[in-house]
Amino acid sequence: MEITLYQFPAACSRVTMNALEEVGCDYSDVLVNMKAMGQTKPDYLAINPKGKVPTLVIDGTILTENAAILWTLHCLRPEGGLFPPTQGPLEDHQYRADLAWCSGTMHPTVRQIRMPMKWTTGETDGVRAHGIETFLGDCERISQRLAGGWWYGTSWSIIDTYVYWGYSTAEKGGFPLDRFPALADHAARVRARPSFRRVIAREQASLDMARIEGMVL
Ligand SMILES: N[C@@H](CCC(=O)N[C@@H](CS)C(=O)NCC(=O)O)C(=O)O
């Protein structure tokens, strides 16, 4: 399989890259320079007309939407460990519901906090404050959910990286993550995973290469 990931370091494409690293796929990655609005340029819109990362291209088939991409990777490599093994579609439903929650509910709330200007043509303080209030409740529930160690108890899943991406991005937008010690502990364990370390190294390498090529980031 020929796989290409269109990504921007620290964006939600980080979750897709972690999934690729975890299942052990060979892939190339292309940096979409979101600092220069590269996601809105015609060459990228020709690949993903929605103008978002991630985009994953597998043997010429274009996949968008993190939740759908992650589920597809799980279906392609069920032994890859993105989700714990289950008995069938009814049990699997919870995994799809959790992916849908991450992308459809958590992600927009996080963006309200980190990029409030995308949510209003007016002042941003109220938008961010509302996002923080919503996410405080989410982080209570995420903390409870992690009581067994990981989102699904004793074994890591890609949902752990997804919620990690959510709360770590919110923190960059001023969210008081220090109120949630369980998340600090979880964050350290997500970051310690070899697959995640490879993601950080690979994102950094893509930034270094882009700068060498003269891209302003
Ligand atoms: N629904 C999409 C959202 C992806 C998304 O919002 N990606 C952000 C980066 S985290 C992006 O590309 N933002 C660019 C923009 O909004 O202009 C998904 O879940 O994949």
PDBQT file of the ligand as one rigid body, heavy atoms in Angstrom, charges set to zero:
ROOT
HETATM    1  N1  LIG A 301     -13.724  17.435  11.031  1.00  0.00    +0.000 N 
HETATM    2  C1  LIG A 301     -12.324  17.420  10.723  1.00  0.00    +0.000 C 
HETATM    3  C2  LIG A 301     -11.716  18.661  11.339  1.00  0.00    +0.000 C 
HETATM    4  C3  LIG A 301     -10.256  18.750  11.066  1.00  0.00    +0.000 C 
HETATM    5  C4  LIG A 301      -9.720  20.102  11.511  1.00  0.00    +0.000 C 
HETATM    6  O1  LIG A 301     -10.444  21.001  11.966  1.00  0.00    +0.000 OA
HETATM    7  N2  LIG A 301      -8.404  20.245  11.354  1.00  0.00    +0.000 N 
HETATM    8  C5  LIG A 301      -7.793  21.484  11.682  1.00  0.00    +0.000 C 
HETATM    9  C6  LIG A 301      -6.446  21.264  12.345  1.00  0.00    +0.000 C 
HETATM   10  S1  LIG A 301      -6.622  20.537  13.948  1.00  0.00    +0.000 SA
HETATM   11  C7  LIG A 301      -7.572  22.281  10.419  1.00  0.00    +0.000 C 
HETATM   12  O2  LIG A 301      -7.187  21.725   9.418  1.00  0.00    +0.000 OA
HETATM   13  N3  LIG A 301      -7.817  23.577  10.480  1.00  0.00    +0.000 N 
HETATM   14  C8  LIG A 301      -7.618  24.442   9.377  1.00  0.00    +0.000 C 
HETATM   15  C9  LIG A 301      -8.674  25.456   9.243  1.00  0.00    +0.000 C 
HETATM   16  O3  LIG A 301      -9.690  25.371   9.951  1.00  0.00    +0.000 OA
HETATM   17  O4  LIG A 301      -8.509  26.360   8.433  1.00  0.00    +0.000 OA
HETATM   18  C10 LIG A 301     -11.675  16.149  11.298  1.00  0.00    +0.000 C 
HETATM   19  O5  LIG A 301     -12.107  15.693  12.355  1.00  0.00    +0.000 OA
HETATM   20  O6  LIG A 301     -10.740  15.628  10.669  1.00  0.00    +0.000 OA
ENDROOT
TORSDOF 0
